[in-house]
Amino acid sequence: MFNANIYRLFNPEFKSLNKNQLFIHWKTIGKNHKKISSFEDFFKVYPEFDKKLYLHIYPELENKDDLV
């Protein structure tokens, strides 16, 4: 499912677009280019992502609520 915040995070070149514009871009172009637009997409691209290891490397993110 499309998530505008994730799409913008992984595609910073679209930071000036609003949520509707992001959705239209994803539907017409981004989906065909397999751009990350959801957590499901992220884990398809990075199936070996290990949150515990990531937090070990970047301990300053430990208290971030929005980390997967």
C-alpha positions in Angstrom: 0.0 0.0 0.0 1.3 3.4 -0.9 2.7 5.6 1.9 3.5 9.2 0.9 6.0 9.7 3.8 8.0 6.6 2.8 7.9 7.4 -0.8 9.2 10.9 -0.1 11.9 9.6 2.3 13.3 7.2 -0.3 12.9 9.7 -3.2 14.1 13.0 -1.8 13.9 14.6 -5.3 10.1 14.7 -4.7 10.3 16.7 -1.4 8.4 19.6 -3.0 5.4 17.5 -4.1 2.3 17.3 -1.9 0.7 13.9 -1.1 -1.6 14.0 -4.0 1.2 14.8 -6.4 3.3 12.0 -4.9 0.5 9.5 -5.3 0.0 10.5 -9.0 3.8 10.2 -9.6 4.0 6.8 -8.0 0.9 5.5 -9.8 2.1 6.7 -13.2 5.9 6.4 -13.0 7.2 5.2 -9.6 5.3 1.9 -9.5 6.7 0.9 -12.9 10.2 1.8 -11.8 9.7 -0.2 -8.6 10.5 2.7 -6.3 10.1 2.1 -2.6 6.7 3.4 -1.5 5.8 1.2 1.6 7.3 -1.0 4.2 6.4 -4.0 2.1 8.5 -2.6 -0.8 11.4 -1.8 1.6 11.5 -5.4 2.8 11.3 -6.8 -0.7 14.4 -4.8 -1.6 16.2 -5.3 1.7 15.0 -8.8 2.9 18.0 -9.2 5.2 17.4 -5.9 7.1 18.2 -6.4 10.8 16.8 -3.7 13.0 18.8 -4.8 16.1 22.1 -4.7 14.1 21.1 -1.3 12.6 20.5 0.1 16.1 23.8 -1.3 17.3 25.6 0.6 14.5 23.4 3.7 14.9 22.6 3.8 18.7 21.4 7.4 18.4 18.3 6.0 16.7 17.4 3.8 19.6 14.6 6.1 20.9 13.1 6.9 17.6 9.4 5.8 17.5 9.1 5.8 13.7 11.9 3.3 13.1 10.5 0.1 11.6 
